[in-house]
Amino acid sequence: MESLEPTIDNLAKAIFTVNRHAKTALNPSFLYLLKKKTIEKLISEGKAKKVGLHFSPNPRNSQQQSDVLVAVGNYYFHIPPTKEDFATLPHLGALNGVYRNPVAKMPLSQAKALLQSYAGISETPANKPSPRTYQKPVFKRLGER
């Protein structure tokens, strides 16, 4: 599998692929972190643009929640808002079908590799407790310590 150049179009396709897989993954936290860090870096470099705020279709613990709509090439993504976003970005209302992403086919492993190299983060294995070694039971007579 060849490595892709980190062009805006390739990065947008990779974010789209990672985002699509994260929605059904068993442990999506790293995929969402990868998406967020990549989009933040693209925004800071001026390669992506915050368009506005959308109401979230599935708010967490409230009646209403807003997400920031970000344009990366021909693709649109949502990221969590910051306090400044509420003050500076226009509110676009409810999510509708105006902003649709083109279909992209890219293997998840290739998308993750491209985004990891671009964002500069790597996946660390989950902190699993080390397996305890088996200790034989010690039998003592009644009354012994």
Summary of the structure (lengths in Angstrom):
residues: 145
radius of gyration: 22.1
end to end distance: 63.9
largest distance: 79.4
contacts: 333
relative contact order: 0.21
helix: 34%
strand: 16%
